[in-house]
Amino acid sequence: MTLPPLSLYIHVPWCVRKCPYCDFNSHEAGNDIPETEYIQALLDDLEQDLHWVQGRPIESIFFGGGTPSLLSAQAYETLFTGLTEKLTFSPDIEITLEANPGTFEADKFKAYRQLGINRLSMGIQSFQPEHLKKLGRIHDRAQALAAIETAINAGFSNFNLDLMHGLPNQTPEQALDDLNTALSFQPPHLSWYQLTIEPNTEFYKRPPVLPEDDTLWDIQEQGQERLAQARLSQYEISAYSQPDKQARHNINYWRFGDYLGIGAGAHGKITTSGPQGLTILRTRKTRLPKDYLNTEKRFLAGQDRIAPDDTALECMMNALRLHEGIPVSDFEARTGMTLSSIQAPLSKARSLGLIECDTTIRASERGQQYLNELLALFLTD
């Protein structure tokens, strides 16, 4: 049986300052990041996961955080040397690094590009000074604009701009101005999504005043129209791209592919095949940087098997985010299930006009609007 494609996620847990909306595993760096120790820990962590590779090349790498652009080019050079000794990279591998506009240095980003990092994801969030301040961002409008120019000049022809809407007291005009500013750079990819208040964040403890529902709807409707005019196709709930510029790493997540997760708090998904069929595991690594760097502690904090009864739901929670859904052949290969085994929820979803299924399983236009209701049909008792 053919195993799913394999990607690699690498977590860099430090940032300059924790944003009040952020629920990721990020920690303020202070005056000194232990780069050398952390790079070695990443390689040691990977060494313990190599048995999960099972002969597969790495199709994509994503450096997330935190703020991965805080690390020096020298640190990444050491890391890539170790990675290429342990892994086989696909010839057309996509390597993405998340970058904060407040950490851009031209020489550093040119060095990143020379090392093989060929895609950037820039956390702009907004170009409006008042919104950047409310979001706790360390950059201002001028730095955001300069960062995009720096990335382009450093040779990054493939990049994502990350924008939020529905910000505290934001008007539709301000949201559209953010979009228009971003679109003036003709970004190959744009992530555009509504601010949500997550538990364990400062915004959850002290909620800001967010726009009314009618305003949010106006922002969404006008923004979708503007993105269509710019010929950025929406291929996922909050992702828009030029042709052939979709985020390949994220598509692997959404199509229920496999990925190794290394670094403090990183998560992974791994499939193995045996006489009893497929076993699908979720892995998670030690969360706190000080514990992750403690050589007396284990990197692996936990490992859970996805129960067979939950596999269809786990797959659909990812795949139905994509407008094109998932090919039936991929669903069957990556879950170990047959299409006939989910006929009951599929039939119910069809009768409600929420799903379409031929050679591909995908949410209908109505299903995209009522995705939670659609996913609930795949819940098992």
GIHURA-V757928 format. One record per backbone hydrogen bond with DSSP energy under -1.0 kcal/mol. CO is the residue of the C=O (numbers start at 1). NH is the residue of the N-H. E is the energy in kcal/mol with one decimal. If there is no record, write none. Layout:
CO/NH/E
CO/NH/E
This chain:
5/258/-2.5
6/59/-3.0
7/260/-2.4
8/62/-2.2
9/262/-2.7
10/64/-2.2
13/27/-2.9
14/67/-3.1
15/29/-2.8
19/22/-1.3
20/203/-2.7
24/26/-1.9
27/15/-2.0
33/35/-2.6
34/38/-2.5
35/39/-2.8
36/40/-1.9
37/41/-2.2
38/42/-2.6
39/43/-2.0
40/44/-2.4
41/45/-2.9
42/46/-2.6
43/47/-2.1
44/48/-1.4
46/49/-1.4
49/52/-2.2
50/53/-1.6
53/56/-1.5
58/90/-2.7
59/94/-1.5
60/8/-2.2
61/96/-2.8
62/10/-2.8
63/98/-2.1
64/12/-3.0
67/70/-2.0
68/71/-1.6
72/76/-1.7
73/77/-2.3
74/78/-2.1
75/79/-2.2
76/80/-3.1
77/81/-2.0
78/82/-1.8
79/83/-2.8
80/84/-2.6
82/86/-1.1
83/87/-2.4
88/58/-3.0
90/93/-1.9
94/61/-2.7
95/118/-1.0
95/119/-1.5
96/63/-2.9
97/121/-2.1
99/123/-2.2
100/103/-2.7
105/109/-2.2
106/110/-2.0
107/111/-2.0
108/112/-2.3
109/113/-2.0
110/114/-2.0
111/115/-1.6
112/117/-1.7
113/116/-1.2
119/97/-1.9
120/160/-2.9
121/99/-2.6
122/124/-1.9
122/162/-2.7
124/126/-2.3
125/164/-2.1
128/132/-2.6
129/133/-2.1
130/134/-1.9
131/135/-2.1
132/137/-2.2
133/136/-1.2
140/144/-2.2
141/145/-2.4
142/146/-2.5
143/147/-2.4
144/148/-1.7
145/149/-1.9
146/150/-2.7
147/151/-2.5
148/152/-2.2
149/153/-2.7
150/154/-1.7
151/156/-2.2
152/155/-1.4
155/157/-1.3
158/120/-1.2
159/189/-1.2
160/122/-3.0
161/191/-2.5
162/125/-3.7
163/193/-1.9
165/195/-2.8
167/170/-2.6
171/175/-2.3
172/176/-2.6
173/177/-2.0
174/178/-2.2
175/179/-2.0
176/180/-2.9
177/181/-2.3
178/182/-2.4
179/183/-3.0
180/184/-1.3
182/185/-1.6
183/186/-2.0
188/242/-2.8
189/161/-1.6
190/240/-2.4
191/163/-3.3
193/165/-2.0
201/205/-1.5
202/206/-2.7
209/169/-1.0
212/216/-2.4
213/217/-2.5
214/218/-2.1
215/219/-2.6
216/220/-2.5
217/221/-2.8
218/222/-2.7
219/223/-2.5
220/224/-2.4
221/225/-1.7
222/226/-2.2
223/227/-2.6
224/228/-2.0
225/229/-2.0
226/230/-1.6
227/232/-2.2
228/231/-1.6
233/241/-2.0
235/323/-2.2
236/239/-1.0
238/192/-2.0
239/235/-1.7
239/236/-1.3
240/190/-3.0
241/233/-2.5
242/245/-1.9
246/248/-1.0
247/251/-2.4
248/252/-1.9
249/253/-1.4
250/254/-2.6
251/255/-2.2
252/257/-3.3
253/256/-1.8
258/7/-1.7
259/269/-2.4
260/9/-3.3
262/11/-2.4
263/266/-2.0
266/285/-2.2
268/283/-2.2
269/259/-2.6
270/281/-3.3
272/279/-2.8
274/277/-2.3
277/274/-2.2
279/272/-2.5
280/306/-3.1
281/270/-2.3
282/304/-2.7
283/268/-2.2
284/301/-2.3
284/302/-1.7
286/265/-1.7
288/292/-2.7
289/293/-2.3
294/297/-2.2
299/286/-2.9
302/284/-2.1
304/282/-3.1
307/310/-1.8
310/314/-2.5
311/315/-2.4
312/316/-2.8
313/317/-2.7
315/319/-3.1
316/320/-2.1
318/321/-1.4
319/322/-1.3
326/361/-2.9
327/331/-2.5
328/332/-2.5
329/333/-2.1
330/334/-2.8
331/335/-1.4
332/336/-1.7
339/342/-1.6
340/343/-1.3
342/346/-2.1
343/347/-2.9
344/348/-2.1
345/349/-2.6
346/350/-2.5
347/351/-2.4
348/352/-1.3
349/354/-2.9
350/353/-1.6
354/364/-1.8
356/362/-2.5
359/328/-2.8
360/358/-1.6
361/326/-2.3
362/356/-3.0
364/368/-2.3
365/369/-1.1
366/370/-1.5
370/374/-2.1
371/375/-2.9
372/376/-1.9
374/377/-1.1
375/378/-1.9
376/379/-1.4
